[in-house]
């Protein structure tokens, strides 16, 4: 049915509830199916139309109180049909999103309210003039009715990848919210967009992108270049998912140009460093698709501070120790004779056994580092580096080994680097993440421009799940990883470093991180979370909706959208590992 001329109700304006420049109410038939986020249009002055987004729907009757209904049912007999017919109606509360003649005076009482067409919905939401379109999902209006409309939703890529705005934050409870799946869907859309631009020899081919993705759970993201077989899904699911991708004008192929990096472990090690099967590791290496990364003391000692991300260091004692270590000529730390991790641990052990000697018979200075501080440093370092193959000698490239920082320096356009940290303990996950983010940030600052083969793309997207581990409100202010993340979110937009972060509870994330994200995706969460001030700007109906969103549904907020949008996205197109 064409909804263009479908009249569904009239505007209500009463003494107690007037219409305003921002909101209006309207009555409608109690059997009419409407939902929050549906768009309606209202006839207004000068032959203009105002468009409203439904925020709440209520049903009322002419009964004065609950007691009236109770008495009408023979004082509470549930089997009695009330003899008096109650006049009832639904009334909806709507927020003004747009007027086609830019007239934002309040709509008038008894003005006609209609369903909107697909073109009008696109215009009302600000989706008709989106520049640099990048698909982020689809929306449904009037769902479950004969007037149902499905529309693709595009956002301006410059408001998520820069330079106009950047960064994405995704929140939602574990499992049901599909945070990783949505981030991967967006990155798949971005890669398709840039590959197509290269194929079409677009005039903007100077603009390029690459991806650095951290796998933090099992082997979830360790086969994103392999197709999804949909074996565990319902019959016909593959065809339905492919149709969804084609509707959104996306390819039905998984990610391309993917490389995998796993922590190094020797063949003699009893503890494997990845959940990926041994046969898969072997096959990936045969295809030149996988390398094992390791850290040598000489090359990576400057990243040691990343091991102290969760250590509260108000006196900056740990930082002072690391400064001594980095200074090769410091006489208190070997004077350049410490070259391996074992040398390093031996020297730390020595300094933790006694006070530092004064040099050349001079008196001890007041800022000398105490033995207790060295002992604390020793405990953390030994826990992280001792008996761990990842902290070893320099990598042997002939054996598919690499230094992770060197691999990231040479990242190229449309390349996807998946860094597997799922099997590492939290302190080592933080070390790898912090070292990688710092390398990418320095790469875009131009610190490696003189090295051979360094030609980074104009945009590098970094995706990390469980962002709360590194940028929560409880993270110590001295944390080097928090410092790196703040640098990326506050200055990365102009450099071309873009953070896609996901977490269960948005309210736990550092405000400077979420505050600098231009795009926000809200998935299913609980009522305790929605009661926090981070959700204070959302209408109460939307907050309630967040507690019952389906998998594949998100509320999206972006500067180009005139209101919050409820969008859907299809299932992953890449291989899924089922338990």
C-alpha positions, 0 to 999 in steps of 0.5 A: 500500500502507498503510504503517501496519502494515508491519514493516521491521526490528528495533532493534539494540543491542550492547555496542559500539553501544548505543541512546541517547536521540538515536540507534539502529540497526536491521536490515532486509532488504537489498533494502528501498528506504530513503533518508536523511531517511526517517522510521521509527517504533519501538514503545517503552515504555508503548505509545508510539512513537519516530520516527527520521530515517534518517541512514545505511544500511550493508550487512554480511555475516558475512565477517570481513574483505575477505580472506575474500571474496577467498579465497572467490572462488578467490583473486580469480577474478572469474568464480567464484561463491563457494561459501559463501552469505554472510549479509547484511543492511542496517542503518540509523542513525537519529536520534530526532526525536520520541516521541508520549508524550514518552519519550526513554529509549533504544529497546530491542533488538529493538524493532519498526521500521515505516514511518510514515504520512503523519500520523505523518511530519507529527507526527514532523517537527513539521509538524502544529501549524505556526502561521501556515503558509507553504508552502516546498516538498514532501517525499517519503518512501520515494521510488521504492517503492509506499509513496511519500508526498508531503507539503507542507511549511509553516513558520511565517511568523513565523519567516522574516518576523518577529517571532519570527525572520527572514531566509533564507540560500540557498547552493549552486554556480552553475547547479545549485543554483537559488538564485534560483529557490528564493528566488523560489518562496518570495516567490511563496508569500508574495505569494499568502498575503498577497493571499489574506488581503486577499481573505478580509478576514482579521483579520490584514490589518494585516500586509502585505508588499512585495518589493525584488528585485535583478536581478544576472544578465542579464535573469533577473528582468525579466519575473516578471509574465509567464507562463512559456511552457515552450516549451523544456521537455518536452511536458506540463511546463506541466501538471505544474508547474501541478499541483505549484503547485495541490498546494501550494495556490499560484496558477498565475499569476506575480507581481502588482503588479510595477514595474521600475527600470533605470539611466538612460541617454540615447538618445544613449548608446552603452552601454545600461544594461540587458540588457532589449530596447529594445522591452520597455523601451518596452512596460513604460513604456507600461504605467507599469511601468518607470522609469529611476533616476538620482542627482543630487549635491544629493539623493544625495551622502550615499550616496557612501560606498557607492562605497567599500564595498570600499576598506580605510580603516583610518584613516577618511580616505575617511570624513572626506572624505565628511563634508566633502562632506556638510557644505554649509557646510564652507569647504574644500569650496565652502561650499555652492557645489557643486551638480552632479556636475561642480562636485563633480569640479572641486572634488575635482580642485582639492583633489587638486592641492595641500594644503588652505590654512590658514584665515585665516592659521592654522597647518595642523592635524594632522588635515588630509587629505593630497593623496594621500588626495584623489587616491585619492578622486578616482580612485574618484569619477571612475571611478564618476561620469564619463561615466555618465548615471546620475549626472546632474541631477534626474530628469524624471518626465514621461520615466519617470525617478525617484530610486530612494530616492523610489520605495522610500519610496512602496512599498506592500503586495504590491508587487514592485520589481525593481531591475536592476543586472546591467549595472552594474560591481561598484562601481556595483552596490554603490552602488545596493544600499547606497543602496536598503537604507539607504533601506528601513531608514530608511523602517522606522525612520520617518525619512520618516513626515512625507512625503506618500504614505509608508505602508510595509507592515509587512514589506519583503523584500529579495532579493539574489543574490551576497551574498558581494560585500557581506557576505563575511568579507573585506569591510573592516570599514569597509564602509558596505554591510556595516554596513547588512546587519549592521543589517538582520540584527541589528535588522531583525527587529523593524522588519520588514526581512527579508533573503533572501540567496543565495551560492555558498559559505556559508563565505565569508559574514560569520558575524554575517549567517548567524548571524542568519538563522532559515532556511537552505537548502542546495543542491548544493555541492562537497566542499571547501565541506562540509569547512568548519566551517559544515557541521560540525553536519551528519551526514556522510551529509547532507554527501555528499548535498549534493554530488549534490542534484538541481536543485529539491532543498534541505536546509532548516533552520528552528527549528520543524522537529525535524530538517533536511528535504530538500524539493523545489520546482517550476519557476518560474511566471514567464517564463524567458529561455533562451539 
